[in-house]
Amino acid sequence: MPTSHPASSRALSRALFHPVTGPRPATEIIQQIRELIHGQRLKADDRLPPERDLAEQFGVSRNSVRQALRSLEEQGLLAIRKGATGGAFIQGGGAVAVPTLMSDLFSLGAIRPQDLTEVRVLIGVEVVRLACQRCTEEDIDRLEDNVSAAEEAVKTGELERRTQLNLEFHKMLARMSGNSLLMAITDGVVTITKQFVDRIGRTPTSYVMPFRRRLLKLLRARDADGAAAEMRRHLLQQQKLYLKAAANLEASGPH
């Protein structure tokens, strides 16, 4: 969860922004702000001036400013907060644009099922290896709580809750790795995995909970190679099931 410190936000110089002149003002505003972020002249938690001031500085209507800010928020570069201490803040601490971009690419067919399942194996194996090396006992305890909750959801037939817990399991492992880029990529992979599973329908899952219990034991033993091998076997098994289901769906044609 991003932390807001409005009172201590840096005062931004008016010289940062200059009037836009082209036919698409919102696009030019977005480009200016992105360039300032890339050049590190705008940093995480910086608060942009109010809409009225931005409209004056850019020489455009407040509607154009609002459109640009909304687009930047959707891209994960801004956080719009309400209230007296709110405003438009440069987003820090979470590459939320990655899942959105990957979801769009998957929906458009640019990411194929084969691409997704291959990346799940490559990323998943290295995530669990790093997680095993870097996590704390408290991290493993929380992961075990997730597994126990998922097992209970299986018993009570709460399929949607089980699915959410299963996906969160992989996000938790990524956080345990301590690598922010792996966390962002894993979030994206988890997002499109959910889309993919929704599309192909249910596949056999009886092997999932036993795998997770075995993985927990390997994590507690700090056996990074063993944990990585266990994850690889699991994800390759899922890859086979997922691609078979996708092929069957494609063979059945549109409904």
N, C-alpha and C positions, 0 to 999 in steps of 0.2 A: 504494500500500500504506500503510494507516494506521500511524503511528508511535506506539509506546507509551512513555510516560514515567511509569510508576507511582510512582517514588520522588518525583517532583516534582508529582504531582497535587495539586490544591487540597484542603484538608481541608474537608469539607462539614459544615455545621451541622445538628444534629439538628432544628432549628426548620424546616428546609426541608420536612419531611414531617409529616403529621398523620394520625391514625387514620381509616380508612374505615369507613363504617357501613351502606352499601347492600347489596343482595342479590347484587351482582356485584363482589366485591372486586378481582379482577384488572383489570376495566375501570376502576374508580376509581383504582387505582394507576397504570395507563397514563396516565389523564387528568392526574393530578397531575404526573407526570414530564414529560409533553408541555407542560403549562402553564409549568413551571419552565424548560424549554428555550426556549419562545417568549418568556418574560420575561427571558431571558439570566441567570437565576440558576444554571442549569446550563449549562456550556460544553464545547466540544470537548475531549476527553481527560480530563474530570473522571471520577473513579472513584466509583461508588456504593458505599455501605457493603455489607458482606457480607450474604448472604441472611438470616442469623439476626437481624442488627440491623434490617434492613428489615422483617422480619416483626414484630418487637417494636414498631417505630415506627408501622407501619401498623395494628397490632393484628389481624393475620390469620395464617393458617398459612403455613409456608414454601412449601407447594405453590402457594398463590395468588400469592406473590411470584415463584416460578419461572415460573409460567404467564405473568405480566405481562412479565417480563424476556425470555422467549422470543418473545413477540409483538412487543415493541419491537425486538428483534434482527431479526426478519423484516421489520419496517417500515424497517430501515436506520438507526434512531436509536441503537442500542446495538451495541457490539462485545463479545462474550463471549470472554475470553481465559483459557486454562488456566495452571496452574502457580502457584508461590509468589508471583509478582508479578502474577498475573492478576486477574480480576474482571470486573465489568460497567462498561464505559467508554462515555461519551457519544461517539458516532461523529462524527468530523470529517473534512473534506476529500473527501467523495464522497457525492453524493445517490443512494445505492444503492437507495432506496425508489422512485425514479422508474421505472426499468425494470420493477420488480415490479408497480407499480400499472398501468402501461401494458399490460403483458402480461396482467394480469387483465381489464382493460377490453376488450382485443382478443379474448380467449378468450370473453368474455360477449357479444360482438357489438356493444359500445358504440362501438368504433372500426371503421369500415367500411374496406374496401380503398380506396375513393375518398379517405377522410380520410387514411389512411396515405400514399398516393402523393402527395397534394397537399402534405402537411407535409414529406415528403422533399425535394420541390423547394424549398419556401420556406426550410427550415432549411439544406439542403445548399448552396444558392447563397451565403447569407450567411456560413456557416461558412468556405467556401473563400476568400471575399473577405477576411475577417479573417485567416485563416491566411496568405494571401499577404502581407499587410501586416506581420504580426507574427512569422512564423516565422524560425528561423535556418537557415543552410546545413546544420547538423547535423540539424535536423528534416527537411529535404528529403532528406538522405542516408538517414535511417532510413525515410522513406516510400518511397524508391526501392528499398531492400532488401526492403520488403514487396511491392512490385510484382514484383521479380525472383523472389521466392519463390513468388508466386502463378503467375507464368508457368511456373516449373519444375513446380509442382503440376499445371498443365494438361497439360504434356508427359508427365508420368508417370501421369496418370489418377487422381491423388489428389483426388477430388471434394470430400470433406469438408474436407480441409486447404485447398483452394482457396476454399471457401465461408467458412471461418473467417478466412482472410487477407483476403478481399474485404470482409468486415464490419469487420474491424479497421482497414482502410484508412480508413473513414469516422470511426472513433473517433480515429484518429491525427490526422486533419485537425481534428477538434473540439479536441483537446488543443493543437494548433498555434495555434488561435484565441486561446488564453489566457483564454477566457470560461468560468467554471465552470458557469454555468447552461446554456450551449450544450452543454457536455460532458455534463451530466446528461440533457438532452433528447435529444441524439444517442444516448446509450447506450440510452435507452428506445426510440427509433425503430429502432435497429439490432436490438434484442431482438425487437420485433414484426415487423420485416422478415424475420428468420429464421423466425419462426413462420409467416408468410404464405407465404414461398417453400416451406417444407416442406409446406404445405397444397396449393398450386397445382401443385407439381411444377416441373421444370426448364423454363426459357425460354432462347431463344438467347443466347449469351454471347460470341460471336466479336468483338463490338464493344468489349468491356469493356477488354481490355488495351491496344489502340491508344488508347482514350480516356485511360487513365491515363498512358501515355507522353506524350501531348500535354499533359496537365495538369501533369506534372512539368516540362516545358519552360517552361510559362507561370509556374509557381511560381518557378523559378530566375531567370526574367526579371523577376520581381516585377510581372507584368502582372495586377493584381487584377481589372480589368474583363474581360480576356480569360479568366482562370481561371473567373470567375463565369459568363460566357456559356457556356464549355465544359461546366461542371458542369450548368448549366440544360438544355442540349441533351441531355446524357447522361441526366439523371434524367427528363426528359419522354419520352425514348425508352423508358426502363424502365417508366415509368408506363403507356404505351400497351400494352406487352407484358404487364405484370402484370395490368392490368384485363381484357385480352382473355382471358388464361388463367383469371382468376377467373370471368368470365362463362361460359366454356366449362365450367368445373367445376360451376357452379351449374345450367347447362342440362342437364348429364348426370344431375343428381339424386343422392340419397344412394346410397352403395355398400353 
